[in-house]
């Protein structure tokens, strides 16, 4: 394990302060769940992602949505792209989400973007602009917390996403968040 050279004392209530620099580097935000476990004589803190715990379901949902819509489906957690249903965009898997995506997840709102309506397509990951004409982003919310999103992408200039497409992604989101418990 990599040593950072930072030593912290635990207070009388068992609390430990994680320095702001480390939280920023590791993208740990206030309220983020951390998994704590012991490994020999070490105490390990690891970011916890419920989306990763239901990976098989996430993959099945993304593939199912792609099968029904014939569009590319992505599953993200709060930090990165977890699964991509289409081989064309596989390089996005594991890449960190962009600031625009972070903002959308914080707002916890469904977003439909169609270029034909004059909308600007949102960059999903940092430094990787994907040329698409239409985009839907549906957050995965469980017990008031946003754990990630389901995204649908379309390159077809003649088509537009509708509220029915949003409902399909919301169904997938509801199913995945039900598996978190």
Helices and strands as residue ranges (DSSP letters): H 20-25, E 34-39, E 42-47, H 50-53, H 55-69, E 72-77, E 81-84, G 87-92, H 99-107, E 111-114, G 115-117, E 134-142, E 145-154, H 163-180
